[in-house]
Amino acid sequence: MSHPLHPALVHFPIASWSLATAADLLGLVTGAPAWQFAGLLHAIGSVSALAAMAAGFVDLLALPPEHAATRDAQRHLLWVSGAWSAYAASLLLRLDGLSLRTPGAAALALSIVGFAALAVAGWFGGRLVYAHGVRVR
């Protein structure tokens, strides 16, 4: 493929998770409607992130181990994995079977932690593209 797939796929989980965290925070004021929306966005982000992460892993495997970007790529992978874990755990904590319930403090905290990890992962992803020129012609 001449165009890398990973950059095209990352927008879905980034947008979903970012909006999920915003809806979680809004839910502290407005209650259930925002939290229901946040739960749905957690699910969409967690599922769509699997495709983005798979495509990113393929890009990582194509990177020679001695490449200057390898360390940043590994850090990017670790932070993204942390973000996915935090958001997926937040989703699991708010599930009651297949229904969403009001998130507790732990679910809200994991949403915020996930957002912070996502921001760090994005910073490393930016370094890969803009500092190292990974997958850029």
Sequence and secondary structure as in RCSB ss.txt:
>XXXX:A:sequence
MSHPLHPALVHFPIASWSLATAADLLGLVTGAPAWQFAGLLHAIGSVSALAAMAAGFVDLLALPPEHAATRDAQR
HLLWVSGAWSAYAASLLLRLDGLSLRTPGAAALALSIVGFAALAVAGWFGGRLVYAHGVRVR
>XXXX:A:secstr
  S SHHHHTHHHHHHHHHHHHHHHHHHHH HHHHHHHHHHHHHHHHHHHHHHHHHHHHHHHS TTSTTHHHHHH
HHHHHHHHHHHHHHHHHHTEETTEE    HHHHHHHHHHHHHHHHHHHHHHIIIIIT TT  
